[in-house]
Amino acid sequence: MRICLLTPAPDHPLLARTTDLLTSQHTVEWLDPGTADALPDPATLADVYLLKTRTPRALAYARHLEEHGAPVLNSAAATELCQDRTAMADVALRAGLPFVATRTEPSLRLPGTAGEPAWPVVVKSRHSRRHDLVARVDDAERLRELAARWPDEPVVIQPFTPNSGWDHKMWVVGDEIFAGLRRSELAEGGTDKRTRTLGLGDLPDEWLEVVRRVGEIFALDVYGVDLLDAGGGAPVIVDINAFPGIRGQHGAPEALAALALHTAAGSRRPRVPVGP
């Protein structure tokens, strides 16, 4: 089999370990769509592509591959959907997922037509990307401070969900679920990025079902879901990510290698979203 990684960073720990697992019997290549000189010849396509980059050029490249019959994990459409937090919330809430209420504003220059929100709130860039805006806001003064730093940034505003200060990080690769606990970046002392691995037996079955439904609804094969324990049983979804890093999770590279081979062999087709 020929497996191609679409990424500018093939040395990422998850991808590097997956490559090590595959190269004894299969060919693993990598390509950065951001620097590719041309679109690939349809006659020389790989058996499967792993899309670990989300730039507009990468998404266009992935669409070209899909149009010529190549399987891409995740699809360009599913990846793009997870980059727009407004569309993400709309799809999740209409599907009945326990997603946090989300309001969209063209910028942080409030009060706007909807007036000031009820404090505290969480403000995020509408378009998810590296080093985007994610902040807790407790009053109008803090909001004005952020507006000065991000004057033209389209944003989503969500009510702050009281919680333990810990994010439940859930990752899915094919049919395998991995879980961890990490200090929330919005909590006091939230700079600690270490993740404590959780066994699936430590989580309610309802939480695992929610995570599986995310994959079905968003047509994702490799994805992450950030959950908060707000009390009362059901979790609150605060973010969904296409093809996250899944660092330090035992068995994740093996699951990704197996998913790539099953997809390349045609025994599993990538999920395709039906649209928002």
C-alpha positions in Angstrom: 0.0 0.0 0.0 1.0 3.6 -0.6 0.0 5.9 2.3 0.6 9.7 1.9 0.7 12.1 4.8 -0.5 15.6 3.9 1.4 17.7 6.4 4.2 20.2 6.8 5.4 18.2 9.9 5.9 14.5 9.2 8.0 14.3 12.3 5.0 15.0 14.5 5.1 12.2 17.2 1.8 10.6 16.1 2.7 10.6 12.4 6.3 9.6 13.0 5.3 6.5 15.1 2.5 5.6 12.6 5.1 5.8 9.8 7.4 3.5 11.7 4.7 0.9 12.1 3.8 0.9 8.4 7.1 1.2 6.6 8.3 -2.4 7.0 5.5 -3.6 4.6 4.2 -0.4 3.0 5.3 2.8 1.4 4.7 5.9 3.4 5.3 9.3 1.7 4.6 12.9 2.9 3.7 16.1 1.1 3.1 19.6 2.3 0.2 21.0 0.2 1.3 24.5 1.1 4.5 24.1 -0.8 3.4 21.7 -3.6 4.2 23.0 -7.0 1.2 21.4 -8.7 -1.7 19.1 -8.2 -0.9 15.4 -8.4 -1.4 13.4 -11.5 -4.6 11.3 -11.0 -2.8 8.3 -12.5 -0.2 8.3 -9.6 -2.4 8.7 -6.6 -1.6 7.0 -3.3 -4.0 4.4 -1.8 -5.0 6.7 1.1 -4.1 10.3 2.3 -4.0 11.4 5.9 -4.9 15.1 6.1 -3.0 16.6 9.0 -3.1 20.2 7.9 -6.0 22.7 7.5 -4.9 25.6 5.4 -7.1 26.7 2.5 -4.5 25.4 0.1 -4.4 22.0 1.8 -8.2 21.7 1.7 -8.2 22.6 -2.0 -5.5 19.9 -2.5 -7.6 17.3 -0.6 -10.7 18.1 -2.6 -8.8 17.6 -5.8 -7.7 14.1 -4.5 -11.3 13.3 -3.5 -12.6 14.4 -6.9 -10.3 11.8 -8.5 -11.4 9.0 -6.3 -8.6 9.0 -3.6 -9.8 8.4 0.0 -8.8 11.2 2.3 -8.9 11.1 6.2 -10.6 13.3 7.2 -12.4 14.6 4.1 -11.9 18.2 3.1 -15.5 19.1 3.9 -15.4 17.6 7.4 -12.1 19.3 8.2 -13.4 22.6 7.0 -16.6 22.3 9.0 -14.6 22.0 12.2 -12.8 25.2 11.5 -15.9 27.3 11.6 -17.1 27.4 15.1 -20.4 29.0 14.1 -21.2 26.2 11.7 -19.9 23.6 14.2 -22.3 24.8 16.9 -25.2 25.0 14.5 -24.7 21.4 13.2 -24.1 20.0 16.7 -27.1 21.8 18.3 -29.5 20.8 15.5 -28.4 17.2 15.9 -29.2 17.3 19.6 -25.6 17.1 20.8 -25.0 18.7 24.2 -23.0 21.6 22.7 -22.5 24.9 24.5 -24.8 27.7 23.4 -23.0 29.8 20.9 -23.6 33.3 19.6 -21.7 34.9 16.7 -20.5 38.5 16.4 -18.6 40.2 13.5 -16.2 41.6 16.1 -15.7 42.3 19.8 -16.8 45.9 19.5 -19.8 45.4 21.8 -22.4 46.3 22.7 -23.9 45.5 19.4 -27.5 44.8 18.4 -27.6 42.0 20.9 -26.1 44.1 23.8 -23.6 43.0 26.3 -23.6 39.3 27.3 -24.3 38.0 30.8 -20.8 37.6 32.4 -18.8 35.6 32.5 -18.4 34.4 28.9 -15.9 32.6 26.8 -14.8 34.4 23.6 -13.2 32.5 20.8 -12.2 33.3 17.2 -14.9 32.2 14.9 -12.4 30.5 12.6 -10.3 27.9 14.5 -6.5 28.1 13.8 -3.2 28.0 15.6 -2.8 30.8 18.1 -6.4 32.0 17.7 -8.4 33.8 20.4 -9.7 31.8 23.3 -10.4 33.8 26.5 -12.6 34.0 29.5 -14.2 37.5 29.9 -15.7 38.6 33.2 -16.6 42.2 32.5 -16.9 44.9 29.8 -13.4 46.2 30.7 -11.8 42.9 29.8 -13.9 42.8 26.6 -12.7 46.2 25.5 -9.1 45.1 26.2 -9.5 42.1 23.9 -11.3 44.2 21.3 -8.3 46.5 21.2 -5.9 43.6 20.6 -8.3 41.8 18.1 -10.2 44.7 16.5 -11.5 43.0 13.4 -11.7 39.4 14.6 -15.0 37.6 13.9 -15.9 35.8 17.2 -18.2 33.4 18.9 -19.4 34.1 22.4 -20.4 31.3 24.7 -21.7 31.4 28.3 -19.0 30.2 30.7 -19.9 26.7 32.0 -19.1 26.3 35.7 -16.9 23.2 35.9 -14.1 21.6 37.9 -11.4 23.4 35.9 -10.4 20.3 34.0 -11.1 19.5 30.4 -11.9 16.0 29.4 -9.9 15.5 26.2 -11.4 12.7 24.0 -9.8 11.4 20.8 -11.1 9.0 18.3 -9.2 7.0 15.6 -11.5 4.9 13.6 -13.4 2.8 16.2 -10.9 3.4 19.0 -11.5 6.0 21.7 -8.7 7.5 23.9 -9.3 9.8 26.9 -7.3 12.2 29.0 -7.7 15.0 31.6 -6.0 18.3 31.2 -6.1 21.5 33.2 -8.4 24.0 31.3 -6.5 26.9 29.8 -9.3 29.1 31.1 -8.9 27.9 34.7 -6.6 29.5 37.3 -3.2 27.8 36.8 -4.3 26.6 33.4 -0.8 26.8 31.8 -0.1 23.2 32.6 -0.5 21.3 29.3 0.2 17.8 30.7 -2.5 15.3 30.1 -3.4 12.6 32.5 -4.6 9.5 30.6 -8.0 8.1 31.6 -9.3 4.6 31.1 -12.6 4.4 29.3 -14.0 2.6 32.3 -13.5 5.9 34.2 -16.1 7.6 32.1 -19.9 7.2 31.9 -21.2 5.3 28.9 -23.3 8.3 28.0 -20.1 10.3 27.5 -18.6 7.7 25.1 -21.9 7.6 23.2 -21.8 11.4 22.8 -18.2 11.2 21.4 -19.2 8.5 18.9 -22.2 10.5 17.7 -19.9 13.4 17.0 -18.0 11.3 14.5 -21.2 10.2 12.8 -22.7 13.7 12.7 -19.6 15.5 11.5 -18.4 12.7 9.3 -15.0 12.4 11.0 -12.7 9.4 11.2 -9.9 11.0 13.3 -11.0 13.7 15.7 -11.0 15.2 19.1 -13.8 16.3 21.4 -13.3 18.6 24.4 -15.9 18.0 27.1 -16.7 19.7 30.4 -18.2 18.0 33.4 -20.9 20.5 34.4 -22.6 18.2 36.8 -25.9 16.5 36.2 -24.6 13.6 34.2 -24.5 14.8 30.6 -21.2 16.5 29.5 -21.0 19.8 27.7 -19.1 19.9 24.3 -17.0 23.0 24.0 -14.9 22.1 20.9 -14.5 19.5 18.1 -11.2 19.1 16.2 -10.4 17.3 13.0 -7.2 15.2 13.2 -5.7 16.4 16.5 -2.2 15.5 17.7 -3.2 12.8 20.2 0.1 13.0 21.9 1.1 10.4 24.5 -1.9 8.1 24.1 -0.8 4.5 24.1 -2.2 2.6 21.1 -3.1 5.7 19.0 -0.4 5.3 16.4 -1.4 1.6 16.0 -5.1 2.6 15.6 -4.1 5.2 13.0 -2.0 2.7 11.0 -4.8 0.2 11.1 -7.3 2.8 9.9 -5.1 3.9 7.1 -4.6 0.3 5.8 -8.3 -0.6 6.1 -9.2 2.6 4.2 -6.6 1.9 1.5 -7.8 -1.6 1.1 -11.4 -0.4 0.6 -12.8 -2.1 3.7 -13.6 1.2 5.2 -14.6 4.3 3.3 -14.0 7.8 4.8 -17.2 9.4 6.2 -18.6 12.2 4.0 -20.7 15.0 5.6 -24.1 15.7 4.1 -23.6 19.4 4.8 -24.6 21.9 7.6 
